[in-house]
Amino acid sequence: MKHTPEKRHAIVRLGLGVGIAALLLSATPASAVGEPGLWYFDRYGVTEAHAEGYTGQGVKIAVIDGQINPDLPELAGANLTVKEPSYCETSLTDSTRLPAASSNPGALHGTAMVSLVASNGVGVGGQQAPKGVAPGAEVTLYTVMIRYDGSKDVDCFRDGEISQGNTAMLGEAITDAINDGADIISLSMTSAGLGDAKDAYIRGLRQGVIFLAGVSNNKAPTLAGSLAALNGLVTIQGMDENALIQEIADIPDKRTDLVGPGSGIATIEENFSSYSVSSGSSNATAITSAMLAIVKSKYPSATSNQLIQSLIHNTGPDDHDLVFDETGYWGYGPVSLQHMLREDPAQYPDENPLINKDSKYDVVFPTYEEIYGDDTVATSPPTPEKKPRETSKGSVEIGVVPSGNSGLPVIAIVGSGTVVVLVLAALGTWLVLSRRRKRVLAGSNYGDNGQLPTAYPQYPQSAPPANPYER
């Protein structure tokens, strides 16, 4: 699928000369350079990390998503548990819980997210499948979204209500994941709020859970109170292999904390027999959570707070001062597995740098007092101060480059001691699986030479809208 060239926000220069595009520093790929959809694996040093024995072993990842097709060959041998039954009922009048495992088309998203973490890379009929970034991790799927017969979207019937008015299933899934010992919780869904899941989320933060959520995939800003805007959560934007913000979400969003590989990512198709590529923040969030699992496997004594500190400090290949893009495109920069693996997270404070005491935008939810009240658990930091986000004072350049391919979304999270990673996909109304998947056929153009540009991320010179949350 071809797109008309448009202005895209690429990596050019970041303040103190810190290279954001360089973040994706080239590494010697195990697969052929340019192999459709695997650049996230080849160019982040994943092969090298695995060769050194860091595969996410000892880390538990909970994927809270839709149904899954666990019988695909790429998931053979994965340390995968499917929590049965799902948290969704058959209908508004039938309280029978539906199964979590399914070969129906609605199981595509959950299957795709788990594959980015745990796939062996060998698909149906020997085809190239997505490669799992953290195949050594223990993965458990919790199904809170179902595509019911006759529907194009996903939903969840509970207690005579649909998911828009009942978040019981989300709260139960998060609670079960924490009780099951999850270190990383990946949530690939959207929501207007926590509702009944608020207490579970706060409990997760207190116990060192790291929540990663994706920005909207439909060029809609992250709204206050939505999952991706939660206090203490890591919000992820997606980029393509040319260091361009994903076309489907290329707008300023000041809640963006980091940018991960999200566009042109290998995925299974709904027929569960062929493969293509997709784009979306869901991909970026799931992949980032798996990378955190790799870092945790190398530094098992690091707390989740220190892992978050490492995530935002070690963007790009080289050491640099902490820099934040106030324009709302790049946050602290693109994630870098290689850089994080070089730096022991123990050097950073055991404080979640993304928890705000005061309102940063129009709303902070949950509040600092709700997270760290009088009944705060002993493992919570006593007075976590969010470190100021330094803004780049360097020059910025704007350029026009052709748009890349677009398609699928994702989500993730990680925690302390026991790490927890919540991956939250693109935003829409309430629990809407990011179905704005603009898939393109495998074999599409991924660049002339298969190498990432050496330029740095480029920030827009124009100011964002006066009210970026106005719709």
ZAMARGU-4260 file (C-alpha; in steps of 0.2 Angstrom, whole numbers, plus 5000, padded with zeros to 4 digits):
<rodrens>
0) 5000/5000/5000 | 5007/5017/4995 | 5005/5033/5004 | 5006/5051/4997 | 5022/5059/5004
5) 5019/5071/5018 | 5028/5080/5032 | 5033/5067/5045 | 5042/5070/5061 | 5059/5062/5059
10) 5074/5062/5070 | 5087/5076/5066 | 5094/5084/5082 | 5090/5083/5100 | 5097/5097/5111
15) 5113/5092/5118 | 5117/5083/5102 | 5109/5067/5108 | 5104/5056/5093 | 5086/5049/5094
20) 5086/5040/5078 | 5103/5034/5083 | 5094/5025/5096 | 5090/5012/5084 | 5109/5009/5082
25) 5112/4996/5069 | 5117/4979/5075 | 5123/4964/5065 | 5106/4956/5060 | 5103/4938/5062
30) 5090/4939/5048 | 5093/4947/5031 | 5092/4966/5032 | 5076/4972/5025 | 5067/4956/5029
35) 5049/4962/5030 | 5043/4966/5047 | 5058/4961/5057 | 5068/4977/5059 | 5063/4979/5077
40) 5072/4962/5080 | 5087/4965/5069 | 5092/4983/5073 | 5090/4983/5092 | 5103/4970/5096
45) 5090/4957/5101 | 5100/4943/5093 | 5115/4948/5102 | 5106/4949/5119 | 5099/4932/5116
50) 5117/4925/5112 | 5123/4933/5129 | 5109/4923/5138 | 5097/4937/5141 | 5080/4932/5134
55) 5068/4938/5148 | 5071/4922/5158 | 5065/4924/5176 | 5052/4937/5171 | 5033/4935/5170
60) 5023/4945/5157 | 5005/4946/5158 | 4996/4951/5142 | 4979/4958/5145 | 4971/4958/5128
65) 4959/4949/5117 | 4957/4930/5113 | 4972/4920/5107 | 4976/4906/5094 | 4989/4896/5104
70) 4990/4882/5092 | 5000/4892/5079 | 5018/4885/5075 | 5026/4901/5080 | 5020/4899/5098
75) 5026/4881/5099 | 5038/4879/5113 | 5033/4896/5121 | 5032/4896/5140 | 5014/4902/5137
80) 4998/4900/5149 | 4981/4905/5143 | 4970/4910/5157 | 4953/4901/5155 | 4940/4905/5154
85) 4940/4924/5148 | 4933/4938/5159 | 4919/4941/5146 | 4901/4933/5146 | 4892/4925/5131
90) 4879/4939/5130 | 4869/4952/5141 | 4858/4938/5147 | 4869/4923/5147 | 4883/4924/5160
95) 4893/4909/5154 | 4911/4914/5151 | 4918/4913/5134 | 4934/4904/5131 | 4951/4914/5130
100) 4958/4902/5116 | 4950/4904/5099 | 4954/4902/5080 | 4941/4915/5076 | 4947/4931/5067
105) 4944/4941/5083 | 4959/4932/5091 | 4971/4941/5079 | 4976/4956/5091 | 4979/4945/5106
110) 4989/4933/5096 | 4999/4946/5088 | 5004/4954/5104 | 5010/4938/5112 | 5020/4933/5097
115) 5030/4950/5098 | 5035/4944/5115 | 5037/4925/5113 | 5036/4919/5095 | 5050/4907/5089
120) 5049/4915/5072 | 5043/4900/5062 | 5026/4902/5055 | 5013/4892/5046 | 5020/4881/5032
125) 5038/4887/5037 | 5034/4905/5033 | 5043/4919/5042 | 5033/4924/5057 | 5036/4938/5070
130) 5051/4935/5081 | 5048/4936/5100 | 5059/4948/5109 | 5058/4940/5125 | 5056/4921/5122
135) 5063/4916/5139 | 5049/4925/5148 | 5034/4917/5156 | 5019/4924/5147 | 5001/4923/5153
140) 4986/4929/5142 | 4971/4936/5151 | 4956/4939/5139 | 4945/4954/5143 | 4940/4958/5125
145) 4930/4948/5113 | 4924/4951/5095 | 4906/4945/5096 | 4898/4937/5081 | 4892/4951/5069
150) 4903/4964/5077 | 4918/4973/5069 | 4924/4979/5086 | 4928/4971/5102 | 4918/4972/5118
155) 4915/4962/5134 | 4898/4958/5141 | 4898/4958/5160 | 4884/4957/5173 | 4871/4963/5160
160) 4882/4977/5154 | 4894/4981/5140 | 4912/4986/5144 | 4908/5004/5142 | 4899/5004/5158
165) 4908/4990/5168 | 4926/4988/5170 | 4925/4973/5182 | 4934/4962/5170 | 4949/4974/5169
170) 4951/4975/5187 | 4949/4956/5190 | 4962/4953/5176 | 4975/4965/5183 | 4972/4958/5201
175) 4974/4940/5195 | 4990/4945/5185 | 4997/4952/5201 | 4992/4938/5211 | 5000/4926/5198
180) 5016/4935/5201 | 5017/4945/5185 | 5032/4956/5182 | 5025/4963/5166 | 5007/4967/5161
185) 5003/4971/5143 | 4986/4980/5141 | 4982/4982/5122 | 4965/4991/5124 | 4958/5008/5126
190) 4948/5015/5139 | 4940/5032/5145 | 4944/5028/5163 | 4949/5015/5176 | 4932/5013/5184
195) 4932/4997/5194 | 4950/4994/5190 | 4956/5009/5199 | 4961/5000/5215 | 4970/4986/5206
200) 4980/4999/5196 | 4985/5008/5212 | 4989/4992/5220 | 5000/4988/5205 | 5010/5004/5207
205) 5012/5002/5225 | 5019/4984/5222 | 5031/4991/5208 | 5021/4988/5193 | 5026/4998/5177
210) 5012/5002/5166 | 5016/5006/5147 | 5002/5012/5136 | 5001/5017/5118 | 4995/5034/5111
215) 4980/5034/5100 | 4981/5027/5083 | 4969/5038/5075 | 4978/5055/5077 | 4967/5059/5092
220) 4977/5066/5108 | 4978/5056/5124 | 4963/5062/5134 | 4965/5066/5153 | 4958/5051/5163
225) 4961/5038/5149 | 4972/5023/5152 | 4987/5030/5143 | 4986/5046/5153 | 4987/5037/5170
230) 4999/5044/5183 | 5015/5034/5184 | 5012/5025/5167 | 5024/5025/5153 | 5016/5031/5137
235) 5023/5025/5121 | 5022/5032/5103 | 5027/5021/5088 | 5040/5024/5074 | 5045/5016/5058
240) 5062/5009/5053 | 5067/5026/5045 | 5064/5035/5062 | 5048/5043/5057 | 5033/5044/5069
245) 5020/5032/5063 | 5009/5040/5051 | 4992/5035/5059 | 4997/5045/5075 | 5008/5059/5069
250) 5002/5073/5080 | 5008/5082/5096 | 5004/5072/5112 | 5013/5079/5127 | 5009/5063/5137
255) 5021/5053/5125 | 5036/5047/5136 | 5045/5037/5123 | 5045/5031/5105 | 5047/5012/5101
260) 5046/5002/5085 | 5028/5001/5079 | 5027/5003/5061 | 5030/4990/5048 | 5030/4976/5061
265) 5028/4958/5056 | 5011/4950/5060 | 4999/4936/5057 | 4984/4939/5047 | 4966/4935/5052
270) 4965/4919/5042 | 4980/4913/5053 | 4988/4906/5038 | 4998/4921/5030 | 5008/4935/5036
275) 5010/4954/5033 | 5016/4969/5042 | 5006/4981/5053 | 5008/4998/5062 | 5002/5005/5079
280) 5007/5010/5096 | 5002/4992/5102 | 5017/4985/5093 | 5028/4998/5101 | 5022/4995/5118
285) 5023/4976/5117 | 5040/4977/5110 | 5046/4989/5123 | 5039/4979/5137 | 5048/4963/5130
290) 5064/4974/5130 | 5062/4978/5148 | 5060/4960/5152 | 5077/4957/5143 | 5085/4971/5154
295) 5077/4964/5169 | 5084/4946/5165 | 5102/4954/5165 | 5099/4965/5180 | 5087/4954/5191
300) 5090/4964/5207 | 5084/4981/5198 | 5068/4987/5204 | 5054/4992/5192 | 5057/5010/5196
305) 5075/5009/5192 | 5070/5000/5175 | 5059/5015/5171 | 5074/5027/5176 | 5085/5017/5164
310) 5072/5017/5150 | 5071/5036/5150 | 5089/5040/5153 | 5096/5027/5140 | 5088/5033/5124
315) 5100/5032/5110 | 5117/5024/5108 | 5127/5036/5118 | 5127/5043/5136 | 5118/5060/5138
320) 5109/5071/5150 | 5090/5068/5152 | 5081/5077/5138 | 5062/5078/5135 | 5054/5084/5119
325) 5041/5097/5125 | 5033/5098/5108 | 5024/5081/5111 | 5032/5070/5098 | 5047/5060/5105
330) 5046/5061/5124 | 5063/5056/5131 | 5067/5049/5114 | 5067/5031/5106 | 5070/5016/5117
335) 5087/5008/5115 | 5089/4990/5121 | 5108/4991/5118 | 5110/5006/5129 | 5100/5000/5143
340) 5109/4983/5143 | 5126/4993/5145 | 5120/5003/5160 | 5116/4995/5177 | 5099/5001/5183
345) 5105/5001/5201 | 5114/5017/5198 | 5097/5026/5197 | 5085/5031/5212 | 5072/5019/5217
350) 5058/5031/5212 | 5046/5031/5198 | 5051/5047/5188 | 5034/5047/5179 | 5023/5049/5195
355) 5018/5067/5197 | 5013/5075/5213 | 5005/5090/5204 | 4995/5092/5189 | 5005/5092/5173
360) 4991/5094/5161 | 4973/5097/5166 | 4971/5081/5177 | 4982/5069/5187 | 4974/5053/5190
365) 4976/5044/5201 | 4983/5057/5212 | 4999/5056/5221 | 4990/5055/5238 | 4979/5041/5231
370) 4995/5031/5226 | 5005/5034/5241 | 4993/5037/5255 | 4994/5032/5273 | 4992/5014/5269
375) 5007/5014/5257 | 5015/4997/5256 | 5033/4996/5262 | 5040/4994/5245 | 5034/5010/5239
380) 5046/5025/5238 | 5043/5037/5253 | 5044/5053/5243 | 5046/5050/5225 | 5049/5067/5216
385) 5047/5068/5198 | 5063/5074/5190 | 5060/5090/5179 | 5060/5086/5161 | 5073/5096/5153
390) 5069/5103/5136 | 5081/5104/5121 | 5089/5121/5118 | 5097/5115/5102 | 5092/5119/5084
395) 5079/5110/5075 | 5077/5105/5057 | 5061/5101/5048 | 5061/5090/5032 | 5049/5082/5020
400) 5050/5063/5019 | 5039/5050/5011 | 5027/5042/5023 | 5029/5024/5028 | 5018/5009/5029
405) 5005/5009/5043 | 4994/4996/5051 | 4992/4988/5069 | 4993/4993/5087 | 4999/4986/5104
410) 5002/4988/5123 | 5014/4984/5139 | 5021/4987/5157 | 5034/4982/5170 | 5037/4982/5189
415) 5048/4982/5204 | 5056/4967/5213 | 5044/4958/5203 | 5042/4968/5187 | 5025/4972/5180
420) 5023/4979/5163 | 5006/4985/5157 | 5005/4988/5138 | 4990/4999/5133 | 4986/5000/5115
425) 4979/5015/5105 | 4965/5025/5112 | 4947/5026/5106 | 4931/5026/5116 | 4930/5012/5129
430) 4939/4995/5127 | 4941/4996/5108 | 4954/4985/5101 | 4964/4995/5089 | 4956/4989/5074
435) 4963/5004/5063 | 4975/4991/5056 | 4982/4997/5039 | 4990/4981/5034 | 5002/4980/5019
440) 5008/4965/5011 | 5024/4957/5015 | 5038/4962/5004 | 5033/4981/5004 | 5048/4993/5003
445) 5057/4996/5019 | 5070/5008/5013 | 5084/5007/5000 | 5099/5001/5009 | 5091/4993/5025
450) 5100/5005/5036 | 5092/5018/5048 | 5096/5036/5044 | 5111/5043/5054 | 5101/5059/5057
455) 5094/5064/5074 | 5075/5065/5077 | 5067/5081/5070 | 5055/5091/5081 | 5042/5102/5073
460) 5045/5121/5074 | 5027/5125/5074 | 5018/5125/5091 | 5005/5112/5095 | 4987/5118/5096
465) 4982/5129/5110 | 4971/5116/5117 | 4978/5099/5111 | 4964/5090/5120 | 4950/5098/5111
470) 4940/5087/5099
</rodrens>
